[in-house]
């Protein structure tokens, strides 16, 4: 016999028949060994329960946006997941903390930053989570790697990712060799 609490716990763990969605996650780091941080973060994402890594962009070097500090390394992954969006957010923040992520101030340099960019075609606005990521369409460090793995994915109200690239063409971004 299953109680409502059991069902809620099952859904929170990504169980209970929840339909998987494709989520896109932005990865970035500009402190310490940023390349290693991104590589181990991808391994951690691959190991999430009820999830499958579908694809990963190349790695890109970009200047900080609205911040100071060294250049960032950035990438985007596609993850097919049955985890609810806020449970996925919790998992992303756990991975960040495991990499020594601190949040001393807004736009501080970071050992690892994982942003939930898109969660299927959902529009989510809670105190903890806004999806699609609010500045996704303005940031080359997200749009360029996202376009590499999912050029036709649509941002609600904005169009296909590939069509948004012209708007960030003036931002410096360099694809690093594999």
C-alpha positions in Angstrom: 0.0 0.0 0.0 1.4 3.4 -1.0 0.6 6.6 0.9 0.6 10.1 -0.4 3.9 10.8 1.5 5.4 7.7 -0.2 4.3 9.0 -3.6 5.6 12.5 -2.9 9.0 11.1 -1.9 9.1 8.9 -5.0 8.3 11.9 -7.2 10.9 14.0 -5.4 13.5 11.2 -6.2 12.5 11.2 -9.8 10.4 8.1 -9.5 6.7 7.5 -9.8 6.3 7.4 -13.6 7.4 11.0 -14.2 8.0 11.5 -17.9 11.7 12.4 -18.6 12.5 15.7 -20.2 15.6 17.1 -21.8 17.3 19.6 -19.6 20.2 21.8 -20.7 22.8 22.7 -18.2 25.4 25.4 -18.5 28.8 24.7 -16.9 31.4 27.4 -16.1 34.4 27.8 -13.9 37.2 30.4 -13.6 39.1 29.5 -10.5 41.5 26.6 -9.9 41.7 23.9 -12.5 38.6 25.0 -14.4 39.0 22.3 -17.1 39.2 19.5 -14.5 36.2 21.0 -12.7 34.1 20.9 -15.8 35.2 17.4 -16.6 34.4 16.0 -13.2 31.1 17.9 -13.2 30.1 16.1 -16.4 30.9 12.8 -14.7 28.7 13.8 -11.7 25.8 14.8 -14.1 26.2 11.5 -15.9 25.8 9.7 -12.5 22.6 11.5 -11.5 19.7 9.1 -10.8 16.9 8.7 -13.4 19.1 10.7 -15.8 21.1 10.1 -19.0 23.7 12.4 -20.5 22.7 12.9 -24.1 25.4 15.3 -25.3 28.1 17.7 -24.4 29.4 20.7 -26.2 33.1 21.5 -26.6 34.8 23.7 -24.1 34.9 27.5 -24.7 37.0 30.3 -23.2 35.1 33.5 -22.5 35.7 36.8 -20.7 33.7 37.3 -17.5 30.4 39.1 -18.1 29.3 41.7 -15.6 32.2 40.5 -13.3 35.9 40.5 -12.8 38.5 37.8 -12.6 40.1 35.4 -15.0 38.5 34.1 -18.1 35.9 31.3 -17.8 35.8 27.9 -19.3 32.2 27.1 -20.4 30.3 24.2 -21.8 26.7 23.0 -22.1 25.3 19.5 -21.6 22.0 17.9 -22.5 20.6 15.6 -19.9 17.5 13.5 -20.3 16.0 13.3 -16.7 13.0 12.3 -14.8 14.1 14.4 -11.8 11.7 17.3 -11.1 13.3 20.7 -11.9 13.9 21.7 -8.3 15.3 18.3 -7.4 17.7 18.7 -10.3 18.6 22.2 -9.1 19.4 20.7 -5.7 21.6 18.1 -7.3 23.4 20.8 -9.4 24.1 22.9 -6.2 25.4 19.7 -4.4 27.8 19.2 -7.3 28.9 22.9 -7.1 29.5 22.6 -3.3 31.5 19.4 -3.8 33.8 21.5 -6.0 34.2 24.2 -3.4 31.7 26.6 -4.8 31.2 29.7 -2.6 28.8 32.6 -3.1 30.5 35.5 -1.3 28.8 38.1 -3.7 26.9 38.3 -6.9 29.0 37.4 -10.0 31.9 36.3 -7.8 34.6 34.2 -9.5 33.8 30.5 -9.1 35.3 27.0 -8.9 32.2 25.7 -10.6 28.9 27.1 -11.8 26.0 24.9 -13.0 23.0 26.6 -14.4 19.7 24.9 -15.3 19.1 26.7 -18.7 16.1 24.8 -20.0 13.9 22.1 -18.6 12.0 20.6 -21.5 9.6 23.3 -22.7 8.7 24.4 -19.2 8.5 27.9 -18.0 9.3 28.0 -14.3 9.3 30.9 -11.9 9.8 30.2 -8.3 11.8 32.1 -5.6 14.6 29.5 -6.2 14.5 28.8 -9.9 13.7 30.7 -13.2 13.7 28.6 -16.4 14.5 29.4 -19.1 17.5 31.0 -17.6 16.6 34.7 -17.6 19.7 36.0 -19.5 20.3 32.9 -21.7 19.5 34.8 -24.9 22.1 37.5 -24.1 25.1 35.4 -23.3 27.5 34.0 -25.9 29.1 31.7 -23.3 25.8 29.9 -23.1 24.2 30.3 -26.6 27.3 29.2 -28.6 27.8 25.9 -26.8 24.1 25.3 -26.6 23.8 25.9 -30.4 26.6 23.3 -30.9 24.5 20.5 -29.4 20.9 21.8 -29.9 20.7 24.5 -32.6 17.0 24.1 -33.2 15.9 24.0 -29.6 13.5 26.9 -29.0 13.6 29.5 -26.2 10.0 30.3 -25.4 9.1 33.7 -26.9 12.6 34.1 -28.5 12.9 31.4 -31.2 15.6 28.8 -32.1 18.9 29.0 -30.4 20.8 29.2 -33.7 18.7 32.3 -34.7 19.8 34.1 -31.5 23.6 33.8 -32.2 23.7 37.1 -34.2 22.7 39.0 -31.1 25.8 37.9 -29.2 28.3 38.0 -32.1 30.2 40.9 -30.5 31.0 38.9 -27.3 34.5 37.2 -27.2 34.3 33.5 -27.2 36.9 30.9 -28.3 36.3 27.2 -28.8 39.2 25.2 -27.3 40.7 22.2 -29.0 39.1 18.9 -27.8 
